[in-house]
Every structure is written in structure tokens, then in C-alpha cells.
Amino acid sequence: MPLPGVAVQFDFLPGERLLWQGRPRRGLVLGARDFFLIPFSLVWCGTVVAGAIDVLGRDGAFMPKAIMALMLAVGLFILVGRFMVDAFVRGRTHYAVTNQRIVIFRHGPFGSIVSLNLDRLPALELKERPDRRGTLRFSATDSRRLNNGIWMPALDPSPQFLDIEDARNVYTIIDSQRSAAR
């Protein structure tokens, strides 16, 4: 049975009913990490452009020019591309809470379906902002781990409802269903 407004097929389990569905915020989203990453990428790109001007002005081997082009591509991705990929993935992400589980599904090139039983959630963490939007994480946060989440939150491998409306209400729904499932 498809969820209303969702192009992805979602099969309900016997006795399962939908309690909430939502999507992450769309478009450009800046986070606290960007106060470091944007200046870093500007310095990176500026340094690479200065080096590229020097290298391109000389006759010589292909390899230094190729390395400069690669470094410039990395800098441009950190500066601009990661925001486009993150927005693309969030635009194809849907969330659902039923009386039995949490489902996170993405369609498209980064497609996946994650289903977590409410009675076996390892953790439930809410990070809420004053505008009532927030993120619900369903695994213990490990700050030692570096992954795609630092660059593109939508590709963080930790199961989460990223930047949803009325996050506290969704937290309450999940917490009460989790308690009832035990």
C-alpha cells in the first residue's frame, strides 16, 4: 500500500497502521559545521586557484596541471557541490512512523529503505531548534566517527529523521509507541 503523496511502495505489516509521515526540509540547509567548512573551502579554492595560475603559466608536464584540476574540483565540491547533493538526497527522502516501526526511505541514485522496530530502538535522541524543527536520531551518537554526515547530513549512515517539522511531537509519538511495544 503506498503512502499518500509518496512515490515509493511501502508494505505495511499485519496490524500495522500509519501514525505519522513526513519529509526533511528541502533546499539549501546550513548547519553549525558550515561555519568551519565554508571558510575552509574558500581558503582551499583560493590557494588552489593561485597555484593553478602559477602552474598553467608554465610549459611543462601534464601531471601538475591534472593535480591542480583535481584539487580545484575537490574544493568546489566542498564549497558548492555538497549542498547540491545533500538537497538532492533530502528531496527524495520520506519518513514514516507506524505503531510497530520507523521507516526511512529514499528513492533515486542513493535509494535505500531502513526499517527499525520500535521495541528494539537502540536510542532516541531529539535535537530541536526554536522554530520547532529538529532531528531525531535512532542510534547512539559517536563523535569519533567521520563519515558523509559531516559533509552531507542526508547521507549520514546513522538512522535519523533529519530536519523535520514539529520534531518534539514526532518524538512523543515514537516514545509512547516504543513504551507500548515493550
Backbone as ProteinMPNN parsed JSONL, in Angstrom:
{"seq_chain_A": "MPLPGVAVQFDFLPGERLLWQGRPRRGLVLGARDFFLIPFSLVWCGTVVAGAIDVLGRDGAFMPKAIMALMLAVGLFILVGRFMVDAFVRGRTHYAVTNQRIVIFRHGPFGSIVSLNLDRLPALELKERPDRRGTLRFSATDSRRLNNGIWMPALDPSPQFLDIEDARNVYTIIDSQRSAAR", "coords_chain_A": {"N_chain_A": [[0.852, -1.189, 0.0], [0.721, 2.122, -0.974], [2.048, 5.08, 0.567], [0.277, 8.134, 1.188], [0.992, 10.671, -1.129], [3.537, 9.779, -1.639], [5.913, 8.392, -3.75], [7.015, 5.931, -3.486], [6.708, 2.447, -2.985], [5.304, 1.043, -0.116], [5.093, -1.435, 2.16], [2.806, -2.391, 4.521], [2.97, -4.086, 7.635], [1.159, -6.928, 9.011], [-1.518, -5.741, 10.959], [-0.388, -3.298, 11.291], [-0.357, 0.266, 11.46], [-0.348, 3.555, 10.114], [1.073, 6.289, 11.784], [2.38, 8.703, 11.573], [3.798, 10.694, 9.001], [6.427, 12.184, 7.101], [8.807, 14.585, 5.773], [12.223, 15.587, 5.199], [13.521, 18.982, 5.522], [13.601, 20.877, 2.551], [15.807, 22.079, -0.083], [18.509, 24.498, 0.267], [20.357, 23.969, 3.139], [21.926, 25.113, 5.94], [24.267, 24.226, 8.425], [25.761, 24.048, 11.738], [28.309, 23.03, 11.308], [29.018, 24.161, 8.909], [29.998, 26.691, 9.405], [32.637, 26.291, 9.773], [33.378, 24.702, 7.541], [32.744, 26.181, 5.184], [34.424, 28.605, 5.203], [36.873, 27.166, 5.231], [36.752, 25.811, 2.747], [36.742, 28.007, 1.028], [39.297, 29.095, 1.476], [40.797, 26.903, 0.663], [40.038, 26.701, -2.103], [40.912, 29.228, -3.005], [43.686, 29.037, -2.575], [44.298, 26.903, -4.281], [43.535, 27.982, -6.778], [45.361, 30.089, -6.994], [47.722, 28.586, -7.081], [47.185, 27.127, -9.402], [47.165, 29.098, -11.37], [49.839, 29.759, -11.387], [50.985, 27.262, -12.169], [49.713, 26.744, -14.639], [50.712, 28.777, -16.148], [53.213, 28.017, -16.843], [55.245, 26.152, -19.132], [55.143, 22.689, -19.414], [54.92, 19.547, -17.727], [52.06, 17.381, -17.834], [51.02, 16.296, -15.483], [51.236, 18.011, -13.057], [49.314, 19.931, -13.747], [47.003, 18.385, -13.955], [46.762, 17.504, -11.317], [46.276, 19.934, -10.025], [43.826, 20.568, -11.204], [42.242, 18.5, -10.176], [42.407, 19.068, -7.41], [41.128, 21.542, -7.405], [38.566, 20.757, -8.213], [37.814, 19.216, -5.982], [37.793, 21.227, -4.011], [35.734, 22.895, -5.03], [33.611, 21.115, -4.836], [33.431, 20.819, -2.038], [32.794, 23.428, -1.408], [30.428, 24.061, -2.909], [29.185, 21.841, -4.255], [28.553, 19.781, -2.386], [26.331, 20.812, -1.045], [24.431, 20.749, -3.062], [24.224, 17.98, -3.602], [23.35, 17.072, -1.081], [20.846, 18.413, -0.873], [19.564, 17.247, -3.05], [19.382, 14.539, -2.245], [17.851, 14.802, 0.139], [15.491, 15.719, -0.993], [14.413, 13.434, -2.024], [13.719, 11.832, 0.038], [11.752, 10.162, 2.458], [9.836, 9.827, 5.447], [8.382, 7.657, 7.892], [6.265, 6.774, 10.62], [4.979, 4.079, 12.26], [2.706, 2.092, 14.232], [4.39, 0.048, 14.857], [6.977, 0.337, 13.826], [9.746, 2.359, 12.57], [10.307, 3.951, 9.537], [12.546, 4.769, 7.01], [12.882, 5.993, 3.902], [14.403, 6.312, 0.721], [14.39, 7.295, -2.616], [15.787, 6.913, -5.899], [19.171, 7.622, -7.085], [20.635, 7.296, -4.654], [19.155, 5.454, -3.317], [17.417, 3.752, -0.682], [16.026, 1.691, 1.925], [15.269, 1.86, 5.253], [14.308, 0.171, 8.08], [13.201, 0.194, 11.337], [12.421, -1.574, 14.205], [10.221, -0.527, 16.716], [10.333, -1.53, 19.328], [12.939, -2.251, 19.572], [14.665, -0.115, 19.329], [17.844, 1.351, 19.415], [18.447, 3.828, 20.493], [16.978, 7.056, 21.176], [17.049, 10.197, 20.235], [16.581, 13.665, 20.447], [17.147, 16.648, 18.755], [16.325, 19.816, 18.885], [15.305, 22.914, 17.416], [14.6, 26.445, 18.007], [12.506, 27.072, 16.218], [10.9, 24.883, 16.178], [11.572, 22.891, 14.433], [13.539, 19.971, 13.894], [15.894, 17.275, 14.509], [15.663, 13.801, 14.715], [17.441, 11.21, 16.062], [18.197, 7.779, 15.791], [20.133, 6.151, 16.795], [23.018, 5.658, 18.851], [25.045, 8.51, 19.25], [28.198, 8.878, 17.842], [30.861, 10.649, 18.203], [33.446, 10.304, 17.422], [33.532, 9.182, 14.977], [34.07, 9.733, 11.607], [32.238, 10.484, 8.774], [30.107, 10.532, 5.847], [28.177, 12.204, 6.91], [29.206, 14.544, 8.036], [29.796, 16.101, 5.851], [27.558, 15.93, 4.162], [24.625, 15.878, 5.523], [22.292, 14.391, 4.866], [23.242, 11.995, 3.918], [24.287, 10.713, 6.06], [25.113, 7.754, 7.712], [23.843, 6.977, 10.058], [20.672, 6.111, 11.319], [18.056, 8.439, 11.017], [15.607, 11.054, 11.405], [15.837, 13.709, 9.626], [15.91, 17.139, 10.162], [13.035, 17.804, 10.516], [9.61, 19.008, 10.604], [7.911, 20.1, 13.563], [9.267, 18.488, 15.487], [9.359, 17.658, 18.197], [6.782, 16.685, 18.71], [6.729, 14.422, 17.027], [8.765, 12.975, 18.24], [7.48, 12.441, 20.697], [5.355, 10.81, 19.814], [6.803, 8.574, 18.858], [8.188, 7.804, 21.185], [6.057, 7.136, 22.93], [4.875, 5.011, 21.542], [6.996, 3.277, 21.489], [7.263, 2.668, 24.202], [4.804, 1.369, 24.572], [5.185, -0.846, 22.96], [6.96, -2.414, 24.334]], "CA_chain_A": [[0.0, 0.0, 0.0], [1.562, 3.329, -0.997], [1.724, 6.178, 1.475], [-0.225, 9.298, 0.45], [1.977, 11.655, -1.557], [4.86, 9.171, -1.723], [6.014, 7.592, -4.962], [7.662, 4.672, -3.147], [5.818, 1.425, -2.437], [5.59, 0.782, 1.291], [4.227, -2.517, 2.583], [2.506, -2.435, 5.941], [2.933, -5.398, 8.255], [-0.177, -7.2, 9.542], [-1.863, -4.981, 12.154], [0.377, -2.044, 11.347], [-1.069, 1.447, 10.984], [0.467, 4.761, 9.989], [0.835, 7.303, 12.813], [2.958, 9.978, 11.13], [4.721, 10.669, 7.869], [6.995, 13.498, 6.855], [9.985, 14.703, 4.914], [13.167, 16.602, 5.685], [13.466, 20.302, 4.871], [14.184, 20.852, 1.198], [16.599, 23.237, -0.463], [19.784, 24.746, 0.927], [20.299, 23.938, 4.593], [23.229, 25.333, 6.556], [24.368, 23.754, 9.799], [26.876, 24.593, 12.515], [29.571, 22.584, 10.698], [29.32, 25.006, 7.76], [30.774, 27.854, 9.839], [34.027, 25.897, 9.572], [33.619, 24.131, 6.215], [32.692, 27.183, 4.113], [35.703, 29.329, 5.142], [37.924, 26.222, 4.853], [36.701, 25.56, 1.312], [37.145, 29.238, 0.341], [40.761, 29.154, 1.552], [41.274, 25.806, -0.201], [39.87, 27.088, -3.51], [41.798, 30.357, -3.292], [45.056, 28.527, -2.653], [44.41, 26.087, -5.495], [43.478, 28.875, -7.941], [46.667, 30.764, -7.069], [48.688, 27.58, -7.552], [46.86, 26.763, -10.781], [47.622, 30.182, -12.239], [51.287, 29.592, -11.494], [51.297, 26.04, -12.923], [49.249, 26.867, -16.018], [51.555, 29.754, -16.834], [54.478, 27.383, -17.232], [55.241, 24.992, -20.024], [55.63, 21.574, -18.63], [54.255, 18.254, -17.68], [50.619, 17.309, -17.675], [50.645, 15.851, -14.14], [50.921, 19.106, -12.127], [48.057, 20.562, -14.157], [45.927, 17.455, -13.599], [46.633, 17.532, -9.861], [45.619, 21.205, -9.695], [42.416, 20.459, -11.612], [41.595, 17.623, -9.197], [42.301, 19.807, -6.149], [40.101, 22.563, -7.606], [37.281, 20.039, -8.21], [37.524, 18.877, -4.582], [37.442, 22.481, -3.344], [34.419, 23.33, -5.493], [32.622, 20.211, -4.261], [33.266, 21.17, -0.624], [32.189, 24.761, -1.35], [29.103, 24.145, -3.516], [28.623, 20.554, -4.671], [27.985, 19.001, -1.275], [24.997, 21.343, -0.77], [23.54, 20.273, -4.115], [23.989, 16.547, -3.374], [22.541, 16.952, 0.129], [19.481, 18.834, -1.212], [19.042, 16.225, -3.965], [19.031, 13.352, -1.449], [16.728, 15.146, 1.026], [14.292, 15.842, -1.822], [13.934, 12.097, -2.363], [13.649, 11.092, 1.299], [10.447, 10.148, 3.132], [9.867, 9.202, 6.765], [7.095, 7.186, 8.392], [6.2, 6.132, 11.927], [3.777, 3.273, 12.428], [2.608, 1.597, 15.597], [5.366, -1.015, 15.047], [8.342, 0.63, 13.375], [10.14, 3.606, 11.929], [10.782, 3.647, 8.19], [13.217, 5.864, 6.298], [13.117, 5.522, 2.544], [14.932, 7.229, -0.282], [14.386, 6.75, -3.97], [16.767, 7.545, -6.777], [20.532, 7.069, -7.094], [21.088, 6.932, -3.314], [17.98, 4.803, -2.771], [17.528, 2.762, 0.386], [14.924, 1.614, 2.872], [15.701, 1.468, 6.592], [13.156, -0.096, 8.934], [13.625, -0.097, 12.708], [11.328, -1.935, 15.106], [10.152, 0.395, 17.85], [10.711, -2.187, 20.581], [14.381, -2.511, 19.589], [15.441, 1.091, 19.002], [18.994, 1.466, 20.305], [18.439, 5.148, 21.143], [16.048, 8.038, 20.629], [17.629, 11.493, 20.601], [15.965, 14.818, 19.79], [17.834, 17.94, 18.719], [15.273, 20.715, 18.43], [15.622, 24.332, 17.312], [13.494, 27.292, 18.465], [11.393, 27.089, 15.255], [10.244, 23.585, 16.358], [12.141, 21.885, 13.532], [14.602, 19.277, 14.581], [16.365, 15.987, 14.01], [15.562, 12.652, 15.616], [18.432, 10.17, 15.758], [17.779, 6.492, 16.331], [21.318, 5.383, 17.189], [23.895, 6.425, 19.732], [25.953, 9.394, 18.535], [29.61, 8.572, 18.033], [31.545, 11.828, 17.677], [34.773, 9.934, 16.917], [33.388, 8.623, 13.641], [33.913, 10.669, 10.495], [31.551, 9.851, 7.665], [29.466, 11.503, 4.952], [27.298, 13.088, 7.653], [29.812, 15.858, 8.269], [29.756, 16.848, 4.598], [26.19, 15.922, 3.653], [23.837, 15.223, 6.575], [21.31, 13.445, 4.333], [23.895, 10.715, 3.668], [24.809, 10.165, 7.306], [24.625, 6.373, 7.818], [23.03, 6.786, 11.261], [19.256, 6.333, 11.028], [17.572, 9.687, 11.598], [14.658, 11.918, 10.715], [16.656, 14.913, 9.527], [15.32, 18.459, 9.966], [11.598, 17.659, 10.294], [8.726, 19.946, 11.292], [7.278, 19.671, 14.801], [10.074, 17.331, 15.885], [9.018, 17.189, 19.549], [5.573, 15.885, 18.586], [7.119, 13.136, 16.454], [9.499, 12.314, 19.326], [6.482, 11.959, 21.654], [4.664, 9.678, 19.179], [7.712, 7.424, 18.839], [8.467, 7.384, 22.561], [4.887, 6.47, 23.503], [4.709, 3.73, 20.863], [8.1, 2.44, 21.93], [6.897, 2.201, 25.526], [3.696, 0.415, 24.425], [5.68, -2.056, 22.299], [7.808, -3.206, 25.234]], "C_chain_A": [[0.891, 1.243, 0.0], [1.093, 4.358, 0.031], [1.195, 7.347, 0.649], [0.905, 10.271, 0.124], [3.39, 11.107, -1.702], [4.889, 8.248, -2.927], [6.609, 6.204, -4.7], [6.632, 3.707, -2.572], [6.251, 1.093, -1.019], [4.599, -0.275, 1.755], [4.049, -2.49, 4.091], [2.516, -3.883, 6.414], [1.509, -5.661, 8.745], [-0.403, -6.434, 10.86], [-1.158, -3.641, 12.276], [-0.471, -0.89, 10.807], [-0.148, 2.668, 11.038], [0.071, 5.773, 11.059], [1.326, 8.681, 12.382], [3.788, 9.72, 9.886], [5.215, 12.079, 7.627], [8.207, 13.417, 5.963], [10.946, 15.693, 5.541], [12.956, 17.926, 4.946], [14.145, 20.185, 3.505], [15.001, 22.107, 0.963], [17.909, 23.323, 0.311], [19.589, 24.78, 2.436], [21.723, 24.093, 5.112], [23.18, 24.838, 7.991], [25.578, 24.368, 10.477], [28.215, 24.228, 11.879], [29.993, 23.488, 9.55], [30.058, 26.284, 8.128], [32.268, 27.564, 9.775], [34.268, 25.509, 8.119], [33.595, 25.17, 5.087], [33.968, 28.025, 4.082], [36.871, 28.42, 4.733], [37.933, 26.01, 3.344], [37.06, 26.809, 0.509], [38.673, 29.392, 0.339], [41.362, 28.1, 0.62], [41.21, 26.23, -1.663], [40.785, 28.245, -3.887], [43.244, 29.925, -3.449], [45.267, 27.735, -3.935], [44.388, 26.967, -6.736], [44.807, 29.608, -8.096], [47.738, 29.806, -7.581], [48.453, 27.211, -9.004], [47.318, 27.832, -11.755], [49.122, 30.071, -12.458], [51.643, 28.404, -12.38], [50.887, 26.173, -14.379], [50.087, 27.854, -16.822], [52.876, 29.176, -17.313], [54.241, 26.313, -18.286], [55.736, 23.824, -19.198], [54.713, 20.386, -18.686], [52.747, 18.392, -17.429], [50.213, 17.069, -16.215], [50.387, 17.002, -13.159], [49.607, 19.804, -12.463], [46.869, 19.679, -13.784], [45.689, 17.449, -12.089], [45.93, 18.813, -9.426], [44.142, 21.159, -10.067], [41.638, 19.588, -10.621], [41.394, 18.353, -7.863], [41.236, 20.904, -6.242], [38.713, 21.915, -7.592], [36.873, 19.672, -6.789], [37.084, 20.137, -3.831], [36.066, 22.977, -3.742], [33.31, 22.425, -4.962], [32.358, 20.564, -2.801], [32.528, 22.51, -0.495], [30.727, 24.763, -1.809], [28.445, 22.778, -3.73], [27.97, 19.759, -3.56], [26.593, 19.498, -0.904], [23.991, 20.837, -1.803], [23.219, 18.79, -3.93], [23.083, 16.354, -2.162], [21.078, 17.314, -0.156], [18.811, 17.804, -2.13], [18.566, 15.005, -3.177], [17.84, 13.654, -0.54], [15.419, 15.258, 0.249], [13.676, 14.514, -2.198], [13.8, 11.202, -1.139], [12.274, 11.264, 1.934], [10.597, 9.405, 4.451], [8.457, 8.752, 7.133], [7.281, 6.588, 9.777], [4.891, 5.366, 11.94], [3.709, 2.839, 13.888], [3.62, 0.49, 15.887], [6.803, -0.634, 14.708], [8.487, 2.037, 12.821], [10.691, 3.217, 10.562], [11.361, 4.917, 7.578], [13.455, 5.346, 4.893], [13.47, 6.664, 1.611], [14.808, 6.557, -1.629], [15.391, 7.519, -4.809], [18.137, 6.921, -6.628], [21.061, 6.646, -5.719], [19.975, 6.184, -2.579], [18.288, 3.775, -1.689], [16.242, 2.774, 1.197], [15.509, 1.11, 4.183], [14.443, 1.318, 7.429], [13.665, -0.508, 10.307], [12.403, -0.425, 13.553], [11.372, -1.034, 16.328], [10.614, -0.254, 19.152], [12.198, -2.495, 20.671], [15.219, -1.3, 19.178], [16.629, 1.204, 19.951], [19.018, 2.782, 21.077], [17.359, 5.996, 20.493], [16.509, 9.395, 21.134], [16.979, 12.595, 19.786], [16.891, 16.012, 19.887], [16.854, 18.897, 18.064], [15.771, 22.155, 18.406], [14.42, 25.149, 17.778], [12.287, 27.322, 17.51], [10.611, 25.772, 15.232], [10.659, 22.545, 15.328], [13.248, 21.19, 14.295], [14.942, 17.963, 13.91], [16.207, 14.949, 15.1], [16.572, 11.619, 15.158], [18.021, 8.903, 16.485], [18.962, 5.574, 16.622], [22.167, 6.277, 18.074], [24.854, 7.25, 18.888], [27.383, 9.023, 18.876], [30.406, 9.695, 17.389], [32.93, 11.495, 17.136], [34.714, 9.498, 15.464], [33.227, 9.74, 12.617], [33.259, 9.92, 9.347], [30.941, 10.938, 6.793], [28.611, 12.516, 5.689], [27.89, 14.455, 7.917], [29.73, 16.717, 7.002], [28.327, 17.008, 4.086], [25.319, 15.174, 4.654], [22.839, 14.192, 6.056], [21.919, 12.077, 4.052], [24.568, 10.144, 4.907], [24.265, 8.748, 7.464], [23.804, 6.094, 9.083], [21.567, 7.019, 10.919], [18.746, 7.576, 11.757], [16.455, 10.274, 10.757], [15.319, 13.286, 10.736], [15.785, 16.146, 9.282], [13.831, 18.39, 9.608], [10.821, 18.735, 11.053], [8.174, 19.289, 12.553], [7.958, 18.41, 15.369], [9.698, 16.789, 17.267], [7.757, 16.319, 19.524], [5.893, 14.49, 18.037], [7.891, 12.318, 17.489], [8.513, 11.69, 20.323], [5.725, 10.75, 21.094], [5.538, 8.429, 19.243], [7.94, 6.903, 20.246], [7.278, 6.651, 23.175], [4.652, 5.115, 22.831], [5.802, 2.753, 21.266], [7.801, 1.856, 23.312], [5.783, 1.152, 25.447], [4.156, -0.901, 23.812], [6.491, -2.955, 23.218], [7.011, -4.09, 26.123]], "O_chain_A": [[1.73, 1.398, 0.887], [-0.098, 4.481, 0.318], [1.627, 7.533, -0.489], [1.681, 10.647, 1.002], [4.339, 11.873, -1.87], [3.996, 7.42, -3.105], [6.691, 5.389, -5.619], [5.786, 4.098, -1.769], [7.436, 0.885, -0.758], [3.392, -0.036, 1.745], [5.02, -2.557, 4.845], [2.118, -4.79, 5.682], [0.726, -4.722, 8.884], [0.434, -6.484, 11.761], [-1.326, -2.935, 13.27], [-1.203, -1.046, 9.83], [0.715, 2.778, 11.909], [-1.109, 6.081, 11.228], [0.761, 9.701, 12.777], [4.402, 8.664, 9.737], [4.516, 13.052, 7.91], [8.584, 12.354, 5.469], [10.536, 16.546, 6.328], [12.308, 17.982, 3.901], [15.139, 19.477, 3.347], [14.901, 23.078, 1.713], [18.355, 22.354, 0.924], [18.756, 25.529, 2.946], [22.611, 23.311, 4.773], [22.179, 25.009, 8.686], [26.331, 25.121, 9.86], [29.153, 25.025, 11.908], [31.18, 23.584, 9.239], [30.681, 26.904, 7.267], [33.077, 28.49, 9.727], [35.255, 25.938, 7.522], [34.357, 25.046, 4.128], [34.562, 28.155, 3.011], [37.752, 28.839, 3.983], [38.996, 26.026, 2.723], [37.625, 26.695, -0.579], [39.264, 29.773, -0.671], [42.311, 28.372, -0.115], [42.203, 26.134, -2.384], [41.371, 28.245, -4.969], [43.946, 30.39, -4.347], [46.294, 27.878, -4.598], [45.156, 26.722, -7.667], [45.322, 29.734, -9.207], [48.563, 30.176, -8.416], [49.405, 27.002, -9.757], [47.804, 27.519, -12.842], [49.616, 30.262, -13.569], [52.506, 28.519, -13.25], [51.632, 25.76, -15.268], [50.154, 27.762, -18.048], [53.576, 29.8, -18.11], [53.195, 25.665, -18.328], [56.645, 23.966, -18.38], [53.863, 20.248, -19.566], [52.264, 19.388, -16.89], [49.186, 17.575, -15.763], [49.369, 16.962, -12.469], [48.873, 20.22, -11.567], [45.838, 20.184, -13.341], [44.544, 17.395, -11.638], [45.073, 18.775, -8.543], [43.298, 21.658, -9.321], [40.502, 19.907, -10.271], [40.325, 18.261, -7.26], [40.525, 21.165, -5.271], [37.781, 22.475, -7.014], [35.703, 19.805, -6.43], [36.099, 20.104, -3.092], [35.302, 23.433, -2.89], [32.208, 22.889, -4.67], [31.207, 20.605, -2.368], [31.732, 22.697, 0.425], [29.881, 25.392, -1.174], [27.269, 22.597, -3.413], [26.935, 19.127, -3.774], [25.75, 18.703, -0.491], [22.845, 20.534, -1.47], [22.067, 18.384, -4.084], [22.147, 15.556, -2.211], [20.171, 16.601, 0.273], [17.619, 17.528, -1.99], [17.47, 14.498, -3.416], [16.913, 12.848, -0.454], [14.355, 14.93, 0.774], [12.53, 14.468, -2.646], [13.77, 9.976, -1.251], [11.709, 12.357, 1.948], [11.389, 8.469, 4.56], [7.469, 9.374, 6.743], [8.307, 5.978, 10.075], [3.827, 5.923, 11.668], [4.579, 3.194, 14.683], [3.716, 0.03, 17.024], [7.743, -1.221, 15.244], [7.523, 2.779, 12.635], [11.456, 2.26, 10.447], [10.752, 5.986, 7.62], [14.163, 4.355, 4.713], [12.945, 7.775, 1.685], [15.095, 5.367, -1.762], [15.789, 8.632, -4.466], [18.263, 5.814, -6.104], [21.866, 5.718, -5.638], [19.868, 6.273, -1.355], [19.269, 3.036, -1.763], [15.473, 3.735, 1.162], [16.161, 0.066, 4.224], [13.611, 2.224, 7.484], [14.46, -1.44, 10.432], [11.456, 0.358, 13.61], [12.435, -0.807, 16.906], [11.225, 0.41, 19.99], [12.679, -2.945, 21.711], [16.355, -1.452, 18.73], [16.448, 1.16, 21.168], [19.547, 2.845, 22.186], [16.887, 5.692, 19.397], [16.376, 9.706, 22.318], [16.84, 12.473, 18.569], [17.366, 16.353, 20.97], [16.581, 18.815, 16.867], [16.556, 22.567, 19.261], [13.328, 24.601, 17.928], [11.165, 27.572, 17.95], [9.76, 25.57, 14.367], [10.149, 21.425, 15.347], [13.824, 21.75, 15.227], [14.362, 17.589, 12.89], [16.566, 15.177, 16.255], [16.56, 11.199, 14.001], [17.564, 8.936, 17.627], [18.803, 4.355, 16.686], [22.043, 7.501, 18.045], [25.416, 6.746, 17.915], [27.738, 8.872, 20.045], [30.607, 9.702, 16.174], [33.534, 12.323, 16.454], [35.743, 9.449, 14.789], [32.348, 10.592, 12.751], [33.698, 8.826, 8.991], [31.222, 12.122, 6.976], [28.339, 13.59, 5.153], [27.152, 15.435, 8.014], [29.608, 17.939, 7.092], [27.935, 18.084, 3.635], [25.283, 13.944, 4.631], [22.565, 13.209, 6.745], [21.188, 11.091, 3.956], [25.34, 9.19, 4.809], [23.054, 8.554, 7.359], [23.135, 5.064, 9.16], [21.242, 8.026, 10.289], [18.975, 7.746, 12.955], [16.366, 10.026, 9.555], [15.348, 13.945, 11.775], [15.021, 16.194, 8.319], [13.414, 18.851, 8.545], [11.318, 19.3, 12.027], [7.992, 18.072, 12.602], [7.303, 17.416, 15.681], [9.72, 15.576, 17.476], [7.679, 15.323, 20.243], [5.374, 13.493, 18.538], [7.694, 11.108, 17.601], [8.69, 10.546, 20.741], [5.481, 9.781, 21.813], [5.074, 7.357, 19.634], [7.891, 5.695, 20.479], [7.463, 5.649, 23.867], [4.262, 4.161, 23.505], [5.565, 1.549, 21.372], [8.061, 0.678, 23.559], [5.814, 0.159, 26.173], [3.591, -1.954, 24.104], [6.689, -4.132, 22.917], [7.577, -4.819, 26.937]]}, "name": "protein", "num_of_chains": 1, "seq": "MPLPGVAVQFDFLPGERLLWQGRPRRGLVLGARDFFLIPFSLVWCGTVVAGAIDVLGRDGAFMPKAIMALMLAVGLFILVGRFMVDAFVRGRTHYAVTNQRIVIFRHGPFGSIVSLNLDRLPALELKERPDRRGTLRFSATDSRRLNNGIWMPALDPSPQFLDIEDARNVYTIIDSQRSAAR"}
